[in-house]
Amino acid sequence: MSEKLNLLVLERCDPSRNLSRFYVLRIEPSLFGIPTLVREWGRIGRRGRQRIEFHSTEDSATEALETWLRRKQRRGYRVRDP
């Protein structure tokens, strides 16, 4: 991916299995300017969980975001339309 990704919202819905989940990936600076990858996930309509990963450069945070994107797409998540 050539352009920089800063925010992705993924969804996975399967009404036959009562499955309705979201996954949010975003890159943002920490309080001290350190690039972080913030991951949030859970059921749509509920409060989810959150994990923050610190990275040395914005490029490494972008690589981590792209890695998580590929993992989630293999599991059936699709990028939500704006």
Gaussian input, Z-matrix of N, CA and C with variables (Angstrom, degrees):
# hf/3-21g

backbone

0 1
 N
 C     1     B1
 C     2     B2     1     A1
 N     3     B3     2     A2     1     D1
 C     4     B4     3     A3     2     D2
 C     5     B5     4     A4     3     D3
 N     6     B6     5     A5     4     D4
 C     7     B7     6     A6     5     D5
 C     8     B8     7     A7     6     D6
 N     9     B9     8     A8     7     D7
 C    10    B10     9     A9     8     D8
 C    11    B11    10    A10     9     D9
 N    12    B12    11    A11    10    D10
 C    13    B13    12    A12    11    D11
 C    14    B14    13    A13    12    D12
 N    15    B15    14    A14    13    D13
 C    16    B16    15    A15    14    D14
 C    17    B17    16    A16    15    D15
 N    18    B18    17    A17    16    D16
 C    19    B19    18    A18    17    D17
 C    20    B20    19    A19    18    D18
 N    21    B21    20    A20    19    D19
 C    22    B22    21    A21    20    D20
 C    23    B23    22    A22    21    D21
 N    24    B24    23    A23    22    D22
 C    25    B25    24    A24    23    D23
 C    26    B26    25    A25    24    D24
 N    27    B27    26    A26    25    D25
 C    28    B28    27    A27    26    D26
 C    29    B29    28    A28    27    D27
 N    30    B30    29    A29    28    D28
 C    31    B31    30    A30    29    D29
 C    32    B32    31    A31    30    D30
 N    33    B33    32    A32    31    D31
 C    34    B34    33    A33    32    D32
 C    35    B35    34    A34    33    D33
 N    36    B36    35    A35    34    D34
 C    37    B37    36    A36    35    D35
 C    38    B38    37    A37    36    D36
 N    39    B39    38    A38    37    D37
 C    40    B40    39    A39    38    D38
 C    41    B41    40    A40    39    D39
 N    42    B42    41    A41    40    D40
 C    43    B43    42    A42    41    D41
 C    44    B44    43    A43    42    D42
 N    45    B45    44    A44    43    D43
 C    46    B46    45    A45    44    D44
 C    47    B47    46    A46    45    D45
 N    48    B48    47    A47    46    D46
 C    49    B49    48    A48    47    D47
 C    50    B50    49    A49    48    D48
 N    51    B51    50    A50    49    D49
 C    52    B52    51    A51    50    D50
 C    53    B53    52    A52    51    D51
 N    54    B54    53    A53    52    D52
 C    55    B55    54    A54    53    D53
 C    56    B56    55    A55    54    D54
 N    57    B57    56    A56    55    D55
 C    58    B58    57    A57    56    D56
 C    59    B59    58    A58    57    D57
 N    60    B60    59    A59    58    D58
 C    61    B61    60    A60    59    D59
 C    62    B62    61    A61    60    D60
 N    63    B63    62    A62    61    D61
 C    64    B64    63    A63    62    D62
 C    65    B65    64    A64    63    D63
 N    66    B66    65    A65    64    D64
 C    67    B67    66    A66    65    D65
 C    68    B68    67    A67    66    D66
 N    69    B69    68    A68    67    D67
 C    70    B70    69    A69    68    D68
 C    71    B71    70    A70    69    D69
 N    72    B72    71    A71    70    D70
 C    73    B73    72    A72    71    D71
 C    74    B74    73    A73    72    D72
 N    75    B75    74    A74    73    D73
 C    76    B76    75    A75    74    D74
 C    77    B77    76    A76    75    D75
 N    78    B78    77    A77    76    D76
 C    79    B79    78    A78    77    D77
 C    80    B80    79    A79    78    D78
 N    81    B81    80    A80    79    D79
 C    82    B82    81    A81    80    D80
 C    83    B83    82    A82    81    D81
 N    84    B84    83    A83    82    D82
 C    85    B85    84    A84    83    D83
 C    86    B86    85    A85    84    D84
 N    87    B87    86    A86    85    D85
 C    88    B88    87    A87    86    D86
 C    89    B89    88    A88    87    D87
 N    90    B90    89    A89    88    D88
 C    91    B91    90    A90    89    D89
 C    92    B92    91    A91    90    D90
 N    93    B93    92    A92    91    D91
 C    94    B94    93    A93    92    D92
 C    95    B95    94    A94    93    D93
 N    96    B96    95    A95    94    D94
 C    97    B97    96    A96    95    D95
 C    98    B98    97    A97    96    D96
 N    99    B99    98    A98    97    D97
 C   100   B100    99    A99    98    D98
 C   101   B101   100   A100    99    D99
 N   102   B102   101   A101   100   D100
 C   103   B103   102   A102   101   D101
 C   104   B104   103   A103   102   D102
 N   105   B105   104   A104   103   D103
 C   106   B106   105   A105   104   D104
 C   107   B107   106   A106   105   D105
 N   108   B108   107   A107   106   D106
 C   109   B109   108   A108   107   D107
 C   110   B110   109   A109   108   D108
 N   111   B111   110   A110   109   D109
 C   112   B112   111   A111   110   D110
 C   113   B113   112   A112   111   D111
 N   114   B114   113   A113   112   D112
 C   115   B115   114   A114   113   D113
 C   116   B116   115   A115   114   D114
 N   117   B117   116   A116   115   D115
 C   118   B118   117   A117   116   D116
 C   119   B119   118   A118   117   D117
 N   120   B120   119   A119   118   D118
 C   121   B121   120   A120   119   D119
 C   122   B122   121   A121   120   D120
 N   123   B123   122   A122   121   D121
 C   124   B124   123   A123   122   D122
 C   125   B125   124   A124   123   D123
 N   126   B126   125   A125   124   D124
 C   127   B127   126   A126   125   D125
 C   128   B128   127   A127   126   D126
 N   129   B129   128   A128   127   D127
 C   130   B130   129   A129   128   D128
 C   131   B131   130   A130   129   D129
 N   132   B132   131   A131   130   D130
 C   133   B133   132   A132   131   D131
 C   134   B134   133   A133   132   D132
 N   135   B135   134   A134   133   D133
 C   136   B136   135   A135   134   D134
 C   137   B137   136   A136   135   D135
 N   138   B138   137   A137   136   D136
 C   139   B139   138   A138   137   D137
 C   140   B140   139   A139   138   D138
 N   141   B141   140   A140   139   D139
 C   142   B142   141   A141   140   D140
 C   143   B143   142   A142   141   D141
 N   144   B144   143   A143   142   D142
 C   145   B145   144   A144   143   D143
 C   146   B146   145   A145   144   D144
 N   147   B147   146   A146   145   D145
 C   148   B148   147   A147   146   D146
 C   149   B149   148   A148   147   D147
 N   150   B150   149   A149   148   D148
 C   151   B151   150   A150   149   D149
 C   152   B152   151   A151   150   D150
 N   153   B153   152   A152   151   D151
 C   154   B154   153   A153   152   D152
 C   155   B155   154   A154   153   D153
 N   156   B156   155   A155   154   D154
 C   157   B157   156   A156   155   D155
 C   158   B158   157   A157   156   D156
 N   159   B159   158   A158   157   D157
 C   160   B160   159   A159   158   D158
 C   161   B161   160   A160   159   D159
 N   162   B162   161   A161   160   D160
 C   163   B163   162   A162   161   D161
 C   164   B164   163   A163   162   D162
 N   165   B165   164   A164   163   D163
 C   166   B166   165   A165   164   D164
 C   167   B167   166   A166   165   D165
 N   168   B168   167   A167   166   D166
 C   169   B169   168   A168   167   D167
 C   170   B170   169   A169   168   D168
 N   171   B171   170   A170   169   D169
 C   172   B172   171   A171   170   D170
 C   173   B173   172   A172   171   D171
 N   174   B174   173   A173   172   D172
 C   175   B175   174   A174   173   D173
 C   176   B176   175   A175   174   D174
 N   177   B177   176   A176   175   D175
 C   178   B178   177   A177   176   D176
 C   179   B179   178   A178   177   D177
 N   180   B180   179   A179   178   D178
 C   181   B181   180   A180   179   D179
 C   182   B182   181   A181   180   D180
 N   183   B183   182   A182   181   D181
 C   184   B184   183   A183   182   D182
 C   185   B185   184   A184   183   D183
 N   186   B186   185   A185   184   D184
 C   187   B187   186   A186   185   D185
 C   188   B188   187   A187   186   D186
 N   189   B189   188   A188   187   D187
 C   190   B190   189   A189   188   D188
 C   191   B191   190   A190   189   D189
 N   192   B192   191   A191   190   D190
 C   193   B193   192   A192   191   D191
 C   194   B194   193   A193   192   D192
 N   195   B195   194   A194   193   D193
 C   196   B196   195   A195   194   D194
 C   197   B197   196   A196   195   D195
 N   198   B198   197   A197   196   D196
 C   199   B199   198   A198   197   D197
 C   200   B200   199   A199   198   D198
 N   201   B201   200   A200   199   D199
 C   202   B202   201   A201   200   D200
 C   203   B203   202   A202   201   D201
 N   204   B204   203   A203   202   D202
 C   205   B205   204   A204   203   D203
 C   206   B206   205   A205   204   D204
 N   207   B207   206   A206   205   D205
 C   208   B208   207   A207   206   D206
 C   209   B209   208   A208   207   D207
 N   210   B210   209   A209   208   D208
 C   211   B211   210   A210   209   D209
 C   212   B212   211   A211   210   D210
 N   213   B213   212   A212   211   D211
 C   214   B214   213   A213   212   D212
 C   215   B215   214   A214   213   D213
 N   216   B216   215   A215   214   D214
 C   217   B217   216   A216   215   D215
 C   218   B218   217   A217   216   D216
 N   219   B219   218   A218   217   D217
 C   220   B220   219   A219   218   D218
 C   221   B221   220   A220   219   D219
 N   222   B222   221   A221   220   D220
 C   223   B223   222   A222   221   D221
 C   224   B224   223   A223   222   D222
 N   225   B225   224   A224   223   D223
 C   226   B226   225   A225   224   D224
 C   227   B227   226   A226   225   D225
 N   228   B228   227   A227   226   D226
 C   229   B229   228   A228   227   D227
 C   230   B230   229   A229   228   D228
 N   231   B231   230   A230   229   D229
 C   232   B232   231   A231   230   D230
 C   233   B233   232   A232   231   D231
 N   234   B234   233   A233   232   D232
 C   235   B235   234   A234   233   D233
 C   236   B236   235   A235   234   D234
 N   237   B237   236   A236   235   D235
 C   238   B238   237   A237   236   D236
 C   239   B239   238   A238   237   D237
 N   240   B240   239   A239   238   D238
 C   241   B241   240   A240   239   D239
 C   242   B242   241   A241   240   D240
 N   243   B243   242   A242   241   D241
 C   244   B244   243   A243   242   D242
 C   245   B245   244   A244   243   D243

   B1=1.4458
   B2=1.5214
   B3=1.3111
   B4=1.4451
   B5=1.5282
   B6=1.3353
   B7=1.4572
   B8=1.5253
   B9=1.3318
   B10=1.4667
   B11=1.5186
   B12=1.3095
   B13=1.4554
   B14=1.5177
   B15=1.3127
   B16=1.4561
   B17=1.5207
   B18=1.3340
   B19=1.4607
   B20=1.5154
   B21=1.3133
   B22=1.4624
   B23=1.5231
   B24=1.3235
   B25=1.4586
   B26=1.5238
   B27=1.3194
   B28=1.4572
   B29=1.5215
   B30=1.3296
   B31=1.4646
   B32=1.5184
   B33=1.3106
   B34=1.4614
   B35=1.5173
   B36=1.3277
   B37=1.4643
   B38=1.5242
   B39=1.3186
   B40=1.4609
   B41=1.5253
   B42=1.3521
   B43=1.4656
   B44=1.5297
   B45=1.3286
   B46=1.4650
   B47=1.5278
   B48=1.3299
   B49=1.4686
   B50=1.5244
   B51=1.3498
   B52=1.4688
   B53=1.5336
   B54=1.3334
   B55=1.4557
   B56=1.5250
   B57=1.3086
   B58=1.4571
   B59=1.5331
   B60=1.3338
   B61=1.4635
   B62=1.5177
   B63=1.3353
   B64=1.4650
   B65=1.5180
   B66=1.3227
   B67=1.4546
   B68=1.5160
   B69=1.3205
   B70=1.4621
   B71=1.5223
   B72=1.3201
   B73=1.4662
   B74=1.5201
   B75=1.3240
   B76=1.4607
   B77=1.5268
   B78=1.3249
   B79=1.4570
   B80=1.5157
   B81=1.3185
   B82=1.4658
   B83=1.5248
   B84=1.3229
   B85=1.4694
   B86=1.5281
   B87=1.3248
   B88=1.4619
   B89=1.5308
   B90=1.2997
   B91=1.4601
   B92=1.5288
   B93=1.3252
   B94=1.4597
   B95=1.5181
   B96=1.3413
   B97=1.4520
   B98=1.5158
   B99=1.3191
   B100=1.4612
   B101=1.5312
   B102=1.3518
   B103=1.4661
   B104=1.5290
   B105=1.3287
   B106=1.4598
   B107=1.5219
   B108=1.3207
   B109=1.4540
   B110=1.5216
   B111=1.3202
   B112=1.4567
   B113=1.5235
   B114=1.3422
   B115=1.4647
   B116=1.5161
   B117=1.3272
   B118=1.4636
   B119=1.5154
   B120=1.3450
   B121=1.4554
   B122=1.5178
   B123=1.3269
   B124=1.4584
   B125=1.5185
   B126=1.3380
   B127=1.4609
   B128=1.5212
   B129=1.3205
   B130=1.4608
   B131=1.5188
   B132=1.3192
   B133=1.4547
   B134=1.5113
   B135=1.3194
   B136=1.4670
   B137=1.5171
   B138=1.3034
   B139=1.4552
   B140=1.5257
   B141=1.3178
   B142=1.4591
   B143=1.5141
   B144=1.3100
   B145=1.4606
   B146=1.5174
   B147=1.3260
   B148=1.4552
   B149=1.5203
   B150=1.3260
   B151=1.4676
   B152=1.5201
   B153=1.3186
   B154=1.4626
   B155=1.5221
   B156=1.3415
   B157=1.4616
   B158=1.5264
   B159=1.3259
   B160=1.4599
   B161=1.5250
   B162=1.3366
   B163=1.4617
   B164=1.5209
   B165=1.3166
   B166=1.4686
   B167=1.5230
   B168=1.3289
   B169=1.4668
   B170=1.5231
   B171=1.3340
   B172=1.4622
   B173=1.5281
   B174=1.3268
   B175=1.4672
   B176=1.5240
   B177=1.3240
   B178=1.4701
   B179=1.5260
   B180=1.3244
   B181=1.4656
   B182=1.5288
   B183=1.3377
   B184=1.4653
   B185=1.5243
   B186=1.3254
   B187=1.4721
   B188=1.5224
   B189=1.3275
   B190=1.4664
   B191=1.5212
   B192=1.3351
   B193=1.4615
   B194=1.5186
   B195=1.3243
   B196=1.4642
   B197=1.5249
   B198=1.3246
   B199=1.4652
   B200=1.5257
   B201=1.3389
   B202=1.4684
   B203=1.5213
   B204=1.3340
   B205=1.4606
   B206=1.5232
   B207=1.3180
   B208=1.4720
   B209=1.5259
   B210=1.3314
   B211=1.4700
   B212=1.5200
   B213=1.3222
   B214=1.4693
   B215=1.5189
   B216=1.3291
   B217=1.4575
   B218=1.5301
   B219=1.3207
   B220=1.4680
   B221=1.5207
   B222=1.3449
   B223=1.4694
   B224=1.5303
   B225=1.3501
   B226=1.4515
   B227=1.5122
   B228=1.3202
   B229=1.4663
   B230=1.5120
   B231=1.3244
   B232=1.4561
   B233=1.5251
   B234=1.3292
   B235=1.4643
   B236=1.5259
   B237=1.3378
   B238=1.4580
   B239=1.5171
   B240=1.3202
   B241=1.4610
   B242=1.5213
   B243=1.3480
   B244=1.4713
   B245=1.5175
   A1=108.67
   A2=116.02
   A3=119.31
   A4=112.81
   A5=117.52
   A6=119.03
   A7=110.18
   A8=114.78
   A9=120.22
   A10=110.06
   A11=116.23
   A12=121.89
   A13=108.18
   A14=116.63
   A15=119.69
   A16=112.33
   A17=118.32
   A18=121.29
   A19=109.46
   A20=116.10
   A21=122.21
   A22=108.54
   A23=115.91
   A24=121.70
   A25=106.66
   A26=116.13
   A27=122.61
   A28=109.51
   A29=116.00
   A30=120.83
   A31=109.55
   A32=114.38
   A33=121.89
   A34=107.09
   A35=116.65
   A36=121.56
   A37=109.60
   A38=115.89
   A39=122.88
   A40=107.11
   A41=117.58
   A42=120.55
   A43=114.13
   A44=117.66
   A45=119.54
   A46=111.81
   A47=117.89
   A48=122.40
   A49=112.36
   A50=116.57
   A51=122.08
   A52=110.36
   A53=114.89
   A54=122.29
   A55=108.99
   A56=116.74
   A57=122.29
   A58=107.57
   A59=116.16
   A60=120.73
   A61=111.89
   A62=115.47
   A63=121.32
   A64=109.35
   A65=114.83
   A66=122.57
   A67=106.86
   A68=117.88
   A69=122.69
   A70=108.53
   A71=115.65
   A72=122.53
   A73=107.65
   A74=117.17
   A75=118.97
   A76=110.37
   A77=114.44
   A78=121.92
   A79=107.37
   A80=115.44
   A81=120.17
   A82=108.68
   A83=116.62
   A84=119.09
   A85=110.39
   A86=115.11
   A87=119.82
   A88=108.57
   A89=116.11
   A90=121.21
   A91=111.94
   A92=116.44
   A93=121.40
   A94=112.96
   A95=117.46
   A96=121.73
   A97=115.29
   A98=117.66
   A99=121.38
   A100=108.48
   A101=118.50
   A102=119.85
   A103=110.79
   A104=116.08
   A105=120.94
   A106=110.08
   A107=114.78
   A108=121.67
   A109=106.10
   A110=116.43
   A111=121.86
   A112=107.23
   A113=115.63
   A114=121.48
   A115=108.53
   A116=116.34
   A117=121.97
   A118=107.72
   A119=116.49
   A120=119.59
   A121=110.32
   A122=115.06
   A123=120.76
   A124=111.62
   A125=115.67
   A126=121.39
   A127=109.50
   A128=116.37
   A129=120.59
   A130=108.17
   A131=116.82
   A132=122.33
   A133=114.15
   A134=117.18
   A135=122.45
   A136=109.65
   A137=114.83
   A138=120.13
   A139=108.43
   A140=115.71
   A141=119.55
   A142=112.93
   A143=114.19
   A144=121.63
   A145=108.63
   A146=115.94
   A147=120.39
   A148=110.11
   A149=115.18
   A150=121.83
   A151=107.76
   A152=117.38
   A153=122.64
   A154=108.49
   A155=115.39
   A156=121.79
   A157=108.43
   A158=117.31
   A159=122.00
   A160=109.13
   A161=116.71
   A162=122.09
   A163=109.26
   A164=115.81
   A165=120.17
   A166=111.88
   A167=117.84
   A168=121.21
   A169=109.26
   A170=114.98
   A171=119.23
   A172=110.89
   A173=116.92
   A174=120.06
   A175=111.57
   A176=117.72
   A177=119.58
   A178=110.16
   A179=118.29
   A180=121.13
   A181=110.14
   A182=116.82
   A183=120.96
   A184=110.97
   A185=117.14
   A186=121.15
   A187=110.63
   A188=116.75
   A189=120.80
   A190=110.57
   A191=117.52
   A192=121.16
   A193=110.20
   A194=117.39
   A195=120.96
   A196=111.63
   A197=117.45
   A198=121.07
   A199=110.54
   A200=116.96
   A201=120.23
   A202=110.92
   A203=117.29
   A204=121.02
   A205=110.46
   A206=117.47
   A207=120.93
   A208=111.36
   A209=117.35
   A210=120.75
   A211=111.31
   A212=115.75
   A213=120.14
   A214=111.56
   A215=117.74
   A216=119.56
   A217=110.82
   A218=117.87
   A219=120.38
   A220=111.77
   A221=116.88
   A222=121.52
   A223=112.68
   A224=117.58
   A225=120.23
   A226=115.47
   A227=118.26
   A228=120.90
   A229=110.00
   A230=117.05
   A231=123.01
   A232=109.03
   A233=116.49
   A234=121.49
   A235=107.49
   A236=116.06
   A237=120.84
   A238=109.78
   A239=116.11
   A240=121.78
   A241=109.74
   A242=116.52
   A243=119.16
   A244=113.36
   D1=125.46
   D2=-174.26
   D3=-85.73
   D4=-41.78
   D5=-178.86
   D6=-78.21
   D7=154.67
   D8=-179.87
   D9=-77.15
   D10=131.93
   D11=176.90
   D12=-100.98
   D13=130.10
   D14=178.59
   D15=-117.96
   D16=-22.78
   D17=-179.42
   D18=-149.63
   D19=128.98
   D20=175.16
   D21=-134.47
   D22=135.08
   D23=174.82
   D24=-117.46
   D25=121.11
   D26=-179.11
   D27=-113.61
   D28=147.68
   D29=177.55
   D30=-134.96
   D31=151.70
   D32=174.66
   D33=-138.26
   D34=113.77
   D35=-177.14
   D36=-127.91
   D37=132.52
   D38=174.48
   D39=-145.69
   D40=93.95
   D41=-176.74
   D42=-59.37
   D43=-30.27
   D44=-179.02
   D45=-67.08
   D46=-25.12
   D47=178.22
   D48=-106.51
   D49=7.66
   D50=-177.17
   D51=54.96
   D52=44.87
   D53=-176.45
   D54=-111.35
   D55=122.29
   D56=-178.67
   D57=-150.20
   D58=95.79
   D59=-173.33
   D60=-127.87
   D61=157.44
   D62=176.48
   D63=-129.48
   D64=159.13
   D65=176.10
   D66=-147.66
   D67=123.73
   D68=-179.13
   D69=-116.57
   D70=131.11
   D71=176.34
   D72=-121.99
   D73=127.59
   D74=177.03
   D75=-147.28
   D76=149.27
   D77=176.97
   D78=-108.37
   D79=128.73
   D80=178.39
   D81=-150.68
   D82=155.43
   D83=178.99
   D84=-77.71
   D85=148.61
   D86=174.54
   D87=-79.54
   D88=-178.93
   D89=178.83
   D90=-57.84
   D91=-30.55
   D92=-178.33
   D93=-100.19
   D94=11.28
   D95=176.76
   D96=85.70
   D97=7.43
   D98=179.20
   D99=-79.20
   D100=130.65
   D101=178.51
   D102=-64.91
   D103=133.09
   D104=178.64
   D105=-128.45
   D106=149.26
   D107=171.32
   D108=-106.14
   D109=118.79
   D110=179.91
   D111=-103.78
   D112=125.83
   D113=178.30
   D114=-116.58
   D115=130.87
   D116=175.60
   D117=-128.31
   D118=142.00
   D119=179.49
   D120=-153.38
   D121=160.62
   D122=177.84
   D123=158.62
   D124=-167.50
   D125=177.44
   D126=-81.46
   D127=141.52
   D128=177.10
   D129=-63.55
   D130=132.41
   D131=-178.99
   D132=92.07
   D133=-4.41
   D134=178.83
   D135=-120.92
   D136=163.29
   D137=174.67
   D138=-74.50
   D139=132.97
   D140=-176.89
   D141=-99.22
   D142=-171.28
   D143=176.33
   D144=-102.11
   D145=162.54
   D146=-177.55
   D147=-140.03
   D148=141.96
   D149=176.52
   D150=-136.47
   D151=137.76
   D152=-179.64
   D153=-117.88
   D154=128.80
   D155=177.63
   D156=-114.80
   D157=129.07
   D158=178.02
   D159=-92.02
   D160=139.99
   D161=-179.87
   D162=-129.88
   D163=155.47
   D164=-177.65
   D165=-76.37
   D166=-32.91
   D167=179.17
   D168=-134.50
   D169=162.52
   D170=177.33
   D171=-68.09
   D172=-30.56
   D173=177.77
   D174=-64.55
   D175=-39.93
   D176=178.81
   D177=-69.80
   D178=-33.64
   D179=175.83
   D180=-66.47
   D181=-39.08
   D182=177.78
   D183=-65.62
   D184=-39.97
   D185=176.71
   D186=-61.71
   D187=-42.52
   D188=178.53
   D189=-64.29
   D190=-40.39
   D191=177.76
   D192=-61.31
   D193=-45.21
   D194=179.86
   D195=-64.97
   D196=-35.67
   D197=177.00
   D198=-64.46
   D199=-45.75
   D200=178.16
   D201=-64.23
   D202=-36.80
   D203=178.21
   D204=-60.71
   D205=-47.76
   D206=178.77
   D207=-61.64
   D208=-42.20
   D209=178.68
   D210=-59.84
   D211=-46.86
   D212=-176.83
   D213=-69.85
   D214=-34.64
   D215=177.64
   D216=-66.47
   D217=-35.27
   D218=175.38
   D219=-64.21
   D220=-28.39
   D221=179.89
   D222=-85.50
   D223=-1.06
   D224=176.44
   D225=105.36
   D226=2.79
   D227=177.05
   D228=-76.00
   D229=143.72
   D230=178.02
   D231=-124.01
   D232=146.18
   D233=178.26
   D234=-67.56
   D235=129.40
   D236=-179.95
   D237=-75.01
   D238=138.36
   D239=176.65
   D240=-70.28
   D241=143.07
   D242=-179.20
   D243=-67.50

